[in-house]
Amino acid sequence: MRRPTPPGADAPTGCYGSWVAWIVRVATPQRMRVYTGLMAAPMLCGLAWNYARGSGLLDGSGNVIGGDFLAFYTGARLFLAGRLAESYQAGDRFDFPAQVAFQQELLAPQRPTGVDAFVNPPHAVLFYLPFAGSSYAVGLALWWTAGLAALALSIGLLRRELPALRAVPAWRLFAACWLFLPTWAWFGYGQATALILLVCTGFFVLLRRGRDGWAGACLSCLAFKPQLAVASALLLLARGRWRALAAGAGGAAAWLAVGYALAPDAARAYLALVPRLGAMLRVQGYDTSGVQSFFGFAALLLDASSARAADLLGAALVLGALGWLAWRWWRTPWRPGTSRWDRMIAATFAIGWLASPQLYLYDLMLLLLPFAIVWSHSPPGAPLGGGPVLAWTAVVWLLAFLGTPLARVQLYLSSAISVGPFAVQLAT
Protein backbone atom coordinates (compact mmCIF):
# COMPACT_ATOMS: atom_id res chain seq x y z
CA MET A 1 0.00 0.00 0.00
CA ARG A 2 1.37 3.38 -0.99
CA ARG A 3 2.02 5.72 1.93
CA PRO A 4 0.70 9.29 1.71
CA THR A 5 3.27 11.97 0.94
CA PRO A 6 4.11 13.98 4.08
CA PRO A 7 3.24 17.69 3.90
CA GLY A 8 6.07 19.66 2.31
CA ALA A 9 7.86 16.53 1.07
CA ASP A 10 7.44 17.62 -2.55
CA ALA A 11 8.64 21.19 -1.90
CA PRO A 12 11.64 22.29 -4.02
CA THR A 13 15.03 21.94 -2.36
CA GLY A 14 18.60 23.13 -2.86
CA CYS A 15 19.37 26.23 -4.90
CA TYR A 16 16.08 25.92 -6.73
CA GLY A 17 14.20 25.79 -3.45
CA SER A 18 16.09 28.82 -2.15
CA TRP A 19 15.22 30.79 -5.28
CA VAL A 20 11.53 29.87 -4.98
CA ALA A 21 11.54 30.80 -1.28
CA TRP A 22 13.10 34.19 -2.10
CA ILE A 23 10.37 34.94 -4.66
CA VAL A 24 7.72 34.00 -2.10
CA ARG A 25 9.28 36.33 0.49
CA VAL A 26 9.43 39.21 -1.98
CA ALA A 27 5.93 38.77 -3.43
CA THR A 28 3.87 39.22 -0.28
CA PRO A 29 0.17 40.13 -0.64
CA GLN A 30 0.90 43.68 0.58
CA ARG A 31 3.71 44.19 -1.92
CA MET A 32 1.71 42.65 -4.75
CA ARG A 33 -0.89 45.40 -4.37
CA VAL A 34 1.87 47.95 -4.99
CA TYR A 35 3.50 45.93 -7.77
CA THR A 36 0.25 45.75 -9.74
CA GLY A 37 0.04 49.53 -9.97
CA LEU A 38 3.70 49.78 -10.94
CA MET A 39 3.10 47.16 -13.63
CA ALA A 40 0.02 48.69 -15.20
CA ALA A 41 0.86 52.41 -15.05
CA PRO A 42 3.85 52.47 -17.45
CA MET A 43 2.08 50.24 -19.98
CA LEU A 44 -1.05 52.39 -20.01
CA CYS A 45 0.91 55.64 -20.10
CA GLY A 46 3.22 54.36 -22.82
CA LEU A 47 0.35 53.32 -25.08
CA ALA A 48 -1.54 56.59 -24.50
CA TRP A 49 1.60 58.69 -25.11
CA ASN A 50 2.41 56.84 -28.32
CA TYR A 51 -1.10 57.41 -29.67
CA ALA A 52 -1.24 61.04 -28.50
CA ARG A 53 1.96 61.91 -30.40
CA GLY A 54 0.59 60.46 -33.61
CA SER A 55 -1.25 62.03 -36.49
CA GLY A 56 -4.38 60.66 -38.11
CA LEU A 57 -4.18 56.88 -38.25
CA LEU A 58 -0.45 56.82 -37.44
CA ASP A 59 0.94 56.61 -33.92
CA GLY A 60 3.94 58.50 -32.56
CA SER A 61 6.34 55.95 -34.08
CA GLY A 62 4.90 56.37 -37.57
CA ASN A 63 3.15 53.00 -37.51
CA VAL A 64 -0.51 52.49 -38.38
CA ILE A 65 -2.65 52.25 -35.25
CA GLY A 66 -3.80 48.64 -34.99
CA GLY A 67 -1.44 47.76 -37.83
CA ASP A 68 -2.22 44.05 -37.94
CA PHE A 69 -5.93 44.81 -38.19
CA LEU A 70 -4.98 46.86 -41.25
CA ALA A 71 -3.87 43.57 -42.84
CA PHE A 72 -7.20 41.91 -41.99
CA TYR A 73 -9.12 44.96 -43.20
CA THR A 74 -7.13 44.94 -46.44
CA GLY A 75 -7.91 41.29 -47.12
CA ALA A 76 -11.63 41.76 -46.48
CA ARG A 77 -11.90 44.92 -48.59
CA LEU A 78 -9.99 43.39 -51.50
CA PHE A 79 -12.28 40.35 -51.26
CA LEU A 80 -15.32 42.62 -51.52
CA ALA A 81 -13.70 44.26 -54.54
CA GLY A 82 -13.09 40.88 -56.19
CA ARG A 83 -9.30 41.32 -55.94
CA LEU A 84 -8.37 38.83 -53.21
CA ALA A 85 -6.42 36.61 -55.63
CA GLU A 86 -4.40 39.63 -56.73
CA SER A 87 -3.57 40.42 -53.10
CA TYR A 88 -1.66 37.12 -52.75
CA GLN A 89 0.85 38.12 -55.46
CA ALA A 90 3.80 38.75 -53.17
CA GLY A 91 6.40 40.00 -55.61
CA ASP A 92 10.08 39.07 -55.50
CA ARG A 93 10.68 40.66 -52.08
CA PHE A 94 7.29 40.10 -50.49
CA ASP A 95 6.18 43.68 -51.06
CA PHE A 96 2.61 42.65 -52.08
CA PRO A 97 2.04 45.48 -54.60
CA ALA A 98 -1.77 45.23 -54.69
CA GLN A 99 -1.98 45.47 -50.91
CA VAL A 100 0.52 48.33 -50.79
CA ALA A 101 -1.51 50.31 -53.33
CA PHE A 102 -4.73 49.76 -51.36
CA GLN A 103 -3.17 50.76 -48.04
CA GLN A 104 -1.50 53.86 -49.44
CA GLU A 105 -4.79 55.01 -50.92
CA LEU A 106 -6.60 54.25 -47.65
CA LEU A 107 -4.12 56.19 -45.50
CA ALA A 108 -3.41 59.12 -47.86
CA PRO A 109 -2.02 61.72 -47.43
CA GLN A 110 -0.01 59.90 -44.76
CA ARG A 111 2.66 57.56 -46.11
CA PRO A 112 3.39 54.58 -43.89
CA THR A 113 6.51 52.56 -44.58
CA GLY A 114 6.21 48.97 -45.77
CA VAL A 115 3.03 46.92 -45.88
CA ASP A 116 0.92 45.13 -43.29
CA ALA A 117 0.37 42.11 -45.49
CA PHE A 118 -2.70 39.88 -45.41
CA VAL A 119 -1.35 36.32 -45.68
CA ASN A 120 -4.21 34.39 -44.05
CA PRO A 121 -6.07 31.80 -46.17
CA PRO A 122 -9.09 33.02 -48.16
CA HIS A 123 -11.68 31.62 -45.75
CA ALA A 124 -10.20 33.84 -43.02
CA VAL A 125 -11.87 36.87 -44.58
CA LEU A 126 -15.16 35.50 -43.22
CA PHE A 127 -13.91 36.46 -39.73
CA TYR A 128 -13.00 39.96 -40.85
CA LEU A 129 -15.88 40.91 -43.14
CA PRO A 130 -18.14 42.16 -40.29
CA PHE A 131 -15.49 44.77 -39.49
CA ALA A 132 -14.77 45.89 -43.05
CA GLY A 133 -18.11 47.41 -44.01
CA SER A 134 -17.20 50.95 -42.99
CA SER A 135 -14.10 53.11 -42.58
CA TYR A 136 -10.88 51.76 -41.12
CA ALA A 137 -11.32 53.72 -37.89
CA VAL A 138 -14.85 52.39 -37.34
CA GLY A 139 -13.76 48.86 -38.21
CA LEU A 140 -10.85 49.03 -35.77
CA ALA A 141 -13.14 50.30 -32.98
CA LEU A 142 -15.55 47.42 -33.60
CA TRP A 143 -12.63 44.98 -33.75
CA TRP A 144 -11.30 46.18 -30.41
CA THR A 145 -14.80 45.93 -28.93
CA ALA A 146 -15.15 42.34 -30.16
CA GLY A 147 -11.74 41.47 -28.72
CA LEU A 148 -12.56 42.94 -25.32
CA ALA A 149 -15.86 41.05 -25.32
CA ALA A 150 -14.02 37.82 -26.24
CA LEU A 151 -11.59 38.32 -23.35
CA ALA A 152 -14.47 38.95 -20.92
CA LEU A 153 -16.34 35.88 -22.21
CA SER A 154 -13.23 33.71 -21.82
CA ILE A 155 -12.95 34.82 -18.20
CA GLY A 156 -16.64 34.06 -17.65
CA LEU A 157 -16.30 30.55 -19.09
CA LEU A 158 -13.24 29.80 -16.97
CA ARG A 159 -14.89 31.09 -13.78
CA ARG A 160 -17.84 28.76 -14.38
CA GLU A 161 -15.54 25.81 -15.07
CA LEU A 162 -12.76 26.27 -12.48
CA PRO A 163 -14.09 26.70 -8.92
CA ALA A 164 -10.94 28.43 -7.64
CA LEU A 165 -11.46 31.31 -10.06
CA ARG A 166 -14.92 32.02 -8.67
CA ALA A 167 -13.30 33.30 -5.48
CA VAL A 168 -11.92 36.22 -7.51
CA PRO A 169 -14.35 38.82 -8.90
CA ALA A 170 -14.55 38.81 -12.68
CA TRP A 171 -13.53 42.47 -12.88
CA ARG A 172 -10.31 41.73 -10.97
CA LEU A 173 -9.45 38.86 -13.31
CA PHE A 174 -10.11 41.13 -16.29
CA ALA A 175 -7.91 43.85 -14.80
CA ALA A 176 -5.17 41.32 -14.01
CA CYS A 177 -4.93 40.41 -17.69
CA TRP A 178 -3.67 43.95 -18.31
CA LEU A 179 -0.69 43.43 -16.02
CA PHE A 180 0.79 41.22 -18.76
CA LEU A 181 2.59 43.10 -21.54
CA PRO A 182 1.35 40.78 -24.35
CA THR A 183 -2.23 41.86 -23.57
CA TRP A 184 -1.28 45.45 -24.35
CA ALA A 185 0.57 44.26 -27.45
CA TRP A 186 -2.57 42.45 -28.66
CA PHE A 187 -4.62 45.62 -28.25
CA GLY A 188 -2.02 47.94 -29.75
CA TYR A 189 -1.35 45.76 -32.79
CA GLY A 190 -5.05 45.08 -33.37
CA GLN A 191 -4.43 41.36 -33.51
CA ALA A 192 -6.91 38.46 -33.28
CA THR A 193 -5.36 36.98 -30.13
CA ALA A 194 -8.37 37.56 -27.87
CA LEU A 195 -10.63 35.72 -30.32
CA ILE A 196 -8.14 32.85 -30.50
CA LEU A 197 -8.08 32.80 -26.69
CA LEU A 198 -11.87 32.43 -26.68
CA VAL A 199 -11.70 29.51 -29.14
CA CYS A 200 -9.06 27.74 -27.03
CA THR A 201 -11.03 28.40 -23.84
CA GLY A 202 -14.17 26.98 -25.43
CA PHE A 203 -12.25 23.90 -26.57
CA PHE A 204 -10.87 23.36 -23.05
CA VAL A 205 -14.24 23.79 -21.32
CA LEU A 206 -16.14 21.58 -23.76
CA LEU A 207 -13.51 18.83 -23.69
CA ARG A 208 -13.40 18.96 -19.89
CA ARG A 209 -17.18 18.48 -19.78
CA GLY A 210 -17.01 15.45 -22.07
CA ARG A 211 -18.63 17.17 -25.04
CA ASP A 212 -16.04 15.94 -27.50
CA GLY A 213 -17.94 16.68 -30.69
CA TRP A 214 -18.56 20.29 -29.79
CA ALA A 215 -14.96 20.63 -28.60
CA GLY A 216 -13.69 19.49 -31.99
CA ALA A 217 -16.08 21.83 -33.80
CA CYS A 218 -14.87 24.70 -31.62
CA LEU A 219 -11.24 23.86 -32.39
CA SER A 220 -12.00 23.97 -36.12
CA CYS A 221 -12.60 27.72 -35.74
CA LEU A 222 -8.81 28.00 -35.73
CA ALA A 223 -8.87 27.10 -39.42
CA PHE A 224 -7.68 30.64 -40.15
CA LYS A 225 -4.56 29.94 -38.02
CA PRO A 226 -4.34 26.13 -38.12
CA GLN A 227 -0.77 26.00 -36.79
CA LEU A 228 -2.13 26.97 -33.36
CA ALA A 229 -4.38 23.88 -33.30
CA VAL A 230 -1.73 21.24 -34.05
CA ALA A 231 -0.92 20.28 -30.44
CA SER A 232 -4.59 20.16 -29.45
CA ALA A 233 -5.34 17.89 -32.40
CA LEU A 234 -2.36 15.75 -31.40
CA LEU A 235 -3.72 15.19 -27.89
CA LEU A 236 -7.06 14.10 -29.37
CA LEU A 237 -5.22 11.67 -31.63
CA ALA A 238 -3.00 10.33 -28.84
CA ARG A 239 -6.02 9.65 -26.63
CA GLY A 240 -8.25 8.34 -29.42
CA ARG A 241 -10.93 11.03 -29.08
CA TRP A 242 -12.33 10.18 -32.49
CA ARG A 243 -15.58 12.12 -32.18
CA ALA A 244 -13.67 15.33 -31.47
CA LEU A 245 -11.25 14.65 -34.31
CA ALA A 246 -14.06 13.95 -36.75
CA ALA A 247 -15.93 17.11 -35.75
CA GLY A 248 -12.74 19.16 -35.99
CA ALA A 249 -11.85 17.76 -39.40
CA GLY A 250 -15.40 18.28 -40.63
CA GLY A 251 -15.46 21.86 -39.38
CA ALA A 252 -12.10 22.66 -40.95
CA ALA A 253 -13.22 21.12 -44.24
CA ALA A 254 -16.37 23.25 -44.14
CA TRP A 255 -14.31 26.43 -43.66
CA LEU A 256 -12.08 25.47 -46.59
CA ALA A 257 -15.04 24.59 -48.80
CA VAL A 258 -16.81 27.87 -48.10
CA GLY A 259 -13.61 29.81 -48.75
CA TYR A 260 -13.05 28.02 -52.05
CA ALA A 261 -16.67 28.47 -53.11
CA LEU A 262 -16.54 32.21 -52.44
CA ALA A 263 -13.17 32.83 -54.09
CA PRO A 264 -11.78 29.85 -56.04
CA ASP A 265 -9.15 31.96 -57.82
CA ALA A 266 -7.96 33.34 -54.47
CA ALA A 267 -7.73 29.81 -53.06
CA ARG A 268 -5.47 28.78 -55.93
CA ALA A 269 -3.37 31.92 -55.56
CA TYR A 270 -2.97 31.27 -51.84
CA LEU A 271 -1.85 27.69 -52.46
CA ALA A 272 0.82 29.07 -54.79
CA LEU A 273 1.95 31.48 -52.05
CA VAL A 274 2.11 28.94 -49.19
CA PRO A 275 5.48 27.35 -50.16
CA ARG A 276 7.07 30.84 -50.03
CA LEU A 277 5.76 31.88 -46.61
CA GLY A 278 8.70 30.27 -44.83
CA ALA A 279 11.12 32.40 -46.83
CA MET A 280 9.11 35.49 -45.87
CA LEU A 281 10.32 35.03 -42.28
CA ARG A 282 13.89 35.48 -43.50
CA VAL A 283 13.50 38.36 -45.92
CA GLN A 284 15.90 41.22 -45.22
CA GLY A 285 14.44 43.62 -42.70
CA TYR A 286 12.16 41.04 -41.06
CA ASP A 287 12.45 41.40 -37.28
CA THR A 288 13.22 37.82 -36.23
CA SER A 289 14.14 39.03 -32.74
CA GLY A 290 10.42 39.41 -32.04
CA VAL A 291 9.59 35.78 -32.89
CA GLN A 292 9.13 33.81 -29.66
CA SER A 293 8.67 30.31 -31.14
CA PHE A 294 11.05 27.39 -31.53
CA PHE A 295 11.70 28.69 -35.05
CA GLY A 296 12.60 32.12 -33.67
CA PHE A 297 14.93 30.55 -31.12
CA ALA A 298 16.74 28.51 -33.78
CA ALA A 299 16.88 31.33 -36.35
CA LEU A 300 18.32 33.86 -33.90
CA LEU A 301 20.92 31.38 -32.75
CA LEU A 302 22.10 29.85 -36.03
CA ASP A 303 20.82 31.77 -39.08
CA ALA A 304 23.98 33.88 -39.39
CA SER A 305 26.13 30.78 -39.75
CA SER A 306 23.76 28.31 -41.40
CA ALA A 307 20.07 28.68 -42.21
CA ARG A 308 19.91 24.93 -42.81
CA ALA A 309 21.27 24.23 -39.34
CA ALA A 310 18.68 26.63 -37.92
CA ASP A 311 15.92 24.79 -39.79
CA LEU A 312 17.16 21.44 -38.49
CA LEU A 313 17.32 22.70 -34.91
CA GLY A 314 13.88 24.27 -35.17
CA ALA A 315 12.40 21.08 -36.62
CA ALA A 316 14.07 18.98 -33.92
CA LEU A 317 12.65 21.22 -31.18
CA VAL A 318 9.15 21.11 -32.67
CA LEU A 319 9.14 17.35 -33.25
CA GLY A 320 10.71 16.69 -29.87
CA ALA A 321 8.15 18.85 -28.06
CA LEU A 322 5.18 17.37 -29.91
CA GLY A 323 6.55 13.85 -29.45
CA TRP A 324 6.91 14.45 -25.72
CA LEU A 325 3.34 15.72 -25.52
CA ALA A 326 2.01 12.67 -27.38
CA TRP A 327 3.96 10.34 -25.07
CA ARG A 328 2.72 12.12 -21.95
CA TRP A 329 -0.88 12.03 -23.11
CA TRP A 330 -0.56 8.35 -23.92
CA ARG A 331 0.45 7.79 -20.26
CA THR A 332 -2.03 10.24 -18.71
CA PRO A 333 -5.41 8.80 -17.63
CA TRP A 334 -8.34 10.48 -19.34
CA ARG A 335 -9.97 11.98 -16.27
CA PRO A 336 -11.11 15.49 -17.18
CA GLY A 337 -11.26 17.86 -14.25
CA THR A 338 -8.46 16.24 -12.27
CA SER A 339 -5.36 18.23 -11.46
CA ARG A 340 -3.15 16.00 -13.61
CA TRP A 341 -5.43 16.25 -16.65
CA ASP A 342 -5.82 20.00 -16.33
CA ARG A 343 -2.09 20.57 -15.98
CA MET A 344 -1.40 18.40 -19.01
CA ILE A 345 -3.79 20.34 -21.21
CA ALA A 346 -2.23 23.58 -19.94
CA ALA A 347 1.19 22.25 -20.98
CA THR A 348 -0.25 21.18 -24.34
CA PHE A 349 -1.49 24.68 -25.05
CA ALA A 350 1.76 26.39 -24.06
CA ILE A 351 4.15 23.99 -25.82
CA GLY A 352 1.91 23.68 -28.86
CA TRP A 353 1.91 27.43 -29.41
CA LEU A 354 5.71 27.49 -29.23
CA ALA A 355 5.70 24.97 -32.09
CA SER A 356 3.97 27.51 -34.35
CA PRO A 357 6.55 29.19 -36.64
CA GLN A 358 5.07 32.66 -36.18
CA LEU A 359 4.63 33.45 -32.50
CA TYR A 360 5.02 37.08 -31.52
CA LEU A 361 4.76 39.08 -28.31
CA TYR A 362 1.03 39.60 -28.71
CA ASP A 363 0.53 35.84 -29.16
CA LEU A 364 1.95 35.28 -25.68
CA MET A 365 -1.33 36.71 -24.37
CA LEU A 366 -2.64 33.18 -24.97
CA LEU A 367 -0.56 32.06 -21.98
CA LEU A 368 -3.26 33.59 -19.79
CA LEU A 369 -5.28 30.41 -20.38
CA PRO A 370 -2.75 27.78 -19.21
CA PHE A 371 -1.76 30.13 -16.41
CA ALA A 372 -5.38 30.30 -15.16
CA ILE A 373 -5.69 26.51 -15.36
CA VAL A 374 -2.52 25.88 -13.36
CA TRP A 375 -3.30 28.62 -10.83
CA SER A 376 -6.74 27.10 -10.19
CA HIS A 377 -5.01 24.03 -8.72
CA SER A 378 -2.55 25.96 -6.55
CA PRO A 379 -2.92 26.03 -2.76
CA PRO A 380 -4.70 29.14 -1.41
CA GLY A 381 -3.32 31.66 1.03
CA ALA A 382 -0.50 33.27 -0.99
CA PRO A 383 -0.28 35.20 -4.28
CA LEU A 384 -0.85 32.68 -7.10
CA GLY A 385 -0.68 29.90 -4.51
CA GLY A 386 2.96 30.70 -3.72
CA GLY A 387 5.82 28.28 -4.39
CA PRO A 388 6.98 27.33 -7.90
CA VAL A 389 3.79 28.63 -9.56
CA LEU A 390 4.48 32.12 -8.23
CA ALA A 391 8.20 31.91 -9.06
CA TRP A 392 7.75 30.78 -12.65
CA THR A 393 4.92 33.24 -13.21
CA ALA A 394 7.38 35.98 -12.27
CA VAL A 395 9.92 34.61 -14.77
CA VAL A 396 7.38 34.45 -17.62
CA TRP A 397 6.12 37.95 -16.79
CA LEU A 398 9.65 39.40 -16.83
CA LEU A 399 10.69 37.64 -20.03
CA ALA A 400 7.57 38.90 -21.79
CA PHE A 401 8.94 42.37 -21.09
CA LEU A 402 12.62 41.70 -21.64
CA GLY A 403 12.87 38.81 -24.13
CA THR A 404 12.88 40.86 -27.35
CA PRO A 405 15.08 43.74 -26.03
CA LEU A 406 17.60 41.22 -24.67
CA ALA A 407 17.67 39.45 -28.04
CA ARG A 408 18.35 42.74 -29.82
CA VAL A 409 21.15 43.60 -27.40
CA GLN A 410 22.75 40.20 -28.03
CA LEU A 411 22.49 40.68 -31.80
CA TYR A 412 24.14 44.10 -31.54
CA LEU A 413 26.96 42.96 -29.26
CA SER A 414 27.72 39.78 -31.21
CA SER A 415 27.88 41.82 -34.43
CA ALA A 416 30.09 44.45 -32.80
CA ILE A 417 32.71 41.86 -31.87
CA SER A 418 32.40 40.11 -35.27
CA VAL A 419 31.13 36.76 -33.95
CA GLY A 420 27.50 37.15 -34.99
CA PRO A 421 24.86 38.23 -35.28
CA PHE A 422 23.32 35.63 -33.00
CA ALA A 423 21.20 35.62 -29.87
CA VAL A 424 19.51 33.28 -27.43
CA GLN A 425 15.77 34.00 -27.35
CA LEU A 426 15.22 33.71 -23.60
CA ALA A 427 11.47 34.22 -23.93
CA THR A 428 11.21 30.87 -25.73
N, C-alpha and C positions, 0 to 999 in steps of 0.2 A: 504494500500500500504506500502510495506516495505521500510523504510528509508535507504539510503546508509550509510555504516559504515564510520565514520569520520577517516581521516588519523591518523594512530598511535593508534587507539582505540583498536586494537588487539595486540599491543605490550606487551611483558611479563612485569609483575609488581612484586613488593615485592622483596624478596631475590633472587628469580629466575631471575627477571628482572635485578637486580644489577649484578648478576653473568654474564649474557649475555652481559651487557653493558661493564663489565670489559674485557671480551674476545675481544669485538670489539675494545676497546681502545688499547689493547696490539697488536692485529693482524692488524696493519696498512699496507697499500700496501708497504711502504718502508721497514718495518720490515719483511714482508713476503718474500721479495727478499733475505734477509739475512737468514731467517729461512730455506728456501728451500735448500740452500747450506749446512747448518748445518745438515739438515735431511739426505741428500743423501750421503754426504762424508763418514760418519762412516759406513753406510751400504755397500757401494761399497768397501771401504778399508777392512772392516771385511771379506767380501766374498773373495776378492782377496788374503788376507793374509792367510785365512784358506786353500785355494787351493794351494797357493805357498808353504806352509809348508808340504804338502802331498807328497805321493810317489805313482807313478803309477796311479791307479784308486781310490786311497784312499785320502781323504783330511787330513788336519792337525789334525782332531779329531779322525782319524781312521775309519771314515764312508765312504762308497762308494759314489763317486761323482754322484749326480743325483740318489740317492738310491731308490726312488720310481719308477723311470724309470727302474731300475734293475728288479723290480717285473714284470713290463709290458713286458720287454724283455724276462724274464724267461718264462712267460706264452706263449708268441708267439713262442719262440724257442722249448719249450716242445711240443707245438701243432704241429709244423713242424716235430718233431721227433716221433709223434704219441703217446706221453706220457702225454697228458694233463690230462686225467683221473687220472693217478698216482699222478700228482702234487697236486690234491685236497685231498690226504690222509694226514690229518693234524697231526696224532699221538696224544698221550695222552696229550701232553703239547703244542700243536700247533707249533711243530718244523718243520713240513713239510719236511720230510727227502729227498724226491726226489728233491725238490727245493734247499735244502741246498747242496746236492751233485753237482747239476748243477752249482750253484753259486760259490762253492769252486773251482771247476775245471776251471770255467771261469776266476776267479780272481787269480789263482795260479801264483806265489808262495805266494802272499799276503793272509792273513787269516783274513777276516772280522769276527766280532762277530755276532751271531744271523743270521736271515734270513729276507730278504725283500720279504715277501710272496705275491704271486699272488692269490688274493681271489675274483677277478671279475668273473662274469659269463662267460661261454665259448664263447658266441658271442662277448664279449669284445675284444677277440684277433684280430678280424677283424680291429679294430682301430689301433692295435699295429703292425700288420704284415708288413706294409710298412717300419717300422723302425728296423726290426729284420733280414733283409737279409744280413747284414754285421757284422762287429765287434761291440762290445758294444760301443766303443768310437765313431765310425761313426754313429751308431744308435742314441746315445745321442745327437750328434751335429745336426743331422737331426730333432730330436724331439724338441730340443730347437728352431731351426729355424722355425718349424711349429708353435710352441707356440707363438713366437714373431710375426709371420705373422697373427695368429689368434687375438692377442691383437690389432695389427694395423688395421685389418679388422673390429673388433668390434668398434673401435674409428671412423672409416670411416662411418660405418652404423649409429652410433649415431649422428654424425655431420650432416648427410643428413636428419635425422629424427627430430632432436631437434634444432630449429633455434638458440637458445642461444649459443649452442656449436660451431656454425660456426664462431662466433666472436673470437674464440681462435684458433690459428694455430694448425694443427694436430700434429706437432712435439712437441708443448708445452704440449698438452694433453698426448701424449705418455710419455714424460719426467715426467710429474706429477704423472703418475702411479707408478713411481719408488721412489716416496717419501713415499710410503706406505709399511711398512715392509712385509706384506703378499705377495707382488709382488716379493720381493727378495726370500722369502721362497719358493714360487712356482718354481722359476728358480733354486734355489739351490737344492731342493728336486727332481727336474725333474718330477713334477706332471702334471696332465692333466687339471689343473684349467683354463688355458687360452683357451683351446678348449671348456670347459664347459661354460665359459664366452661368447664365440662366439655363442654357441647354444642358450643360454638364451637371448642374444641380438637379435638374429634372430627371436626368438619367440616373443619378445616384439615388434619389428618393424613390423613384419607381422601381429600380432594381432591388433596393432594400426592402420594399414592401411586397416583393414577389410578383410584380406585374411586368414580367419579362418582355412581353410583346410590346407594350407601351414604352418600356425603357428603350428597346431597340429602335422603335419609331422615332422617339425623341432624339436618340443619338444620330439618326439619319439627317437631322436638321443641320449637322455640321458638314453637309455635302459641299458647302461653299468653301470650307477649309478642312478637307478630309484628313490632312496629316495630323490634325489634333485629335482624331478619333481612333487612330491606329491602336494605341495601347488598350483602350477600352474594348475595342473589337477583339483584341488578343485575349483579354481575360475571359470574354464570353466564349471564345473558341477553346481555351484551355480548360474551362469548366463545363464544356458541352451544353451551353445555354442556347440550344438550337432555335427556340422560339424567338428569342431576342435577336439572334443573328439573322434569322429569316426576315423579321420585321425591319431590321436595320438595312439589310440588302434591298428589300423591296422598296423602302422609303427612298434610299439613295438612287435606285433605278428610276423611281418616279420623278425625282428632281432632274435627273439627267434627261429623261424622256421629254419632260415639259420644256426644258431649256433647248433641246434640239428642235422640238416642234415649233417653238417661237422664233428661233434664229438658227436654222441649219447651217447657213454659210458661216456664221460666227462660231458655231461649234467646230467646224472643220478648221477654221483659222486658229482657234485656240489649241486644237490638237497639234497643229504645226508649230505653235509657239512653245508648247510644254517642254520639248527636249532642250530648249535654249534657256529655260528659266534658271537652271543651275549656274550657267555662265553669267547670268545677270548679277549674281551675288558676288562675282569677282571682277566686274567691270571697274575700270579706273574711276576713283572718286566715290565708290560705294563704301559706306562706313561700316566695315566689318566689326569694329570695336564695340558696336552697339548690339551685336547678335549674341544672345545669351545661351544658345543651344549647344549641343555636342558639336555640330558643324562649326559654329563660331569659335568654340574652344580650339578645335583642331586647326582651323584656318589661321587664327591669330598666332598659334604656336609654330606652324610649319609652312605656311604658304610662301614665305619669303625664300625658303630653301627648296621646297618641292611641293607643288600643288597636289601631285599624285600621292605623296606621303600623307598630306593633310586629309585627302579623301579617304585613304585607307584607315587612318586613325579615326576619323569621324564615323566611318562605316562600322569599324570594330566597336566603338563606344555605343552606337545605336543598337547593333545586333546583340552585343553583350548585355545591355540594359534590358532590352525586350526579352531576350532569352532568360535572364534572371527572373523577370516578372512572370513569364510563363511557367517556369519551374516552381516559383513560390506559390502561384495560384494552384498548380497541380497538387501541391502538398497542403494547401489551406482548406479546411472543411468549409463547405458552403453553408454558413450559418449567418445570414444577414442580420445585422443589428448587434452582433457581438463585437467586443473591442478588437479582436484580431481581424475580423472581416473588415470592419470600418477602417482600421489602420492600413490594411493591404490596399483597399481601393483608393485611399488617400495617396499612398505611395505610387499606385498605378497612374493616377492623374499627374502627379508631379514629374515622375520619370518619363512618362509618355510625352508630355509637352516638351521636355528637353530633347526628345528624339526628333522633334519637328525641325527641319532645316532653318526656317525663319521664325525666330523667337526673340522678340525685342523687349525693351523695358516695359512697355505698356502691357505686353502679354503676361508678364509676371503678376499682374493683378489677379490672374486665375488662381494663384497660390492661396488666395483667401479661402477657397473652398477646402482644399486638403488641410489647411491650417485650422479651420473651424471644426472639421471632423476630428482631428487629433486632439484639439483643445477640449472637445466635449467629453473626452474620456480621461482627462487629467484630474488629479485630486483637487478638491476645492480648498480655499483658505489662503491662497497666495496668487499673485498675478500670473495668469495663464497656467495655474496649477503648480507653478514653481518648478524646480529641478531642470532636467534636460530640455523639456518643452520650452520653458522660458529662455534658457540659454541659447538654444538653436534658433528660436524666433528672433532673438536679438541679432544673431549673426546674419540671418536672411534679411532682416530689416536694414542692417548697415550695408550689406553688399548690394542691395537694391539701389542705395544711394551712391555707393563708391565704386561698384564694379566697372562701369564704363569709364569714368575718369581715371581709375587706376590702370586700366588697359591702355588708355591713350598715353599716360605718362610712361609706361613701359615701352610702348612703341617709339616714343620720342627718344628716350634714353638709349635704347638698343640701337637706334639709327645713328645717334650722336657718336657712339663709340664704335660704329661700323661693324656690329655683330648682328644686326637685325635688318628690317624691323621684325620683332616678334614680341608676344606678350602671353601671359597666362590669364585667361578670363576667369577670375576668382568667383564671379557671380554664378558661373556654371557649376 
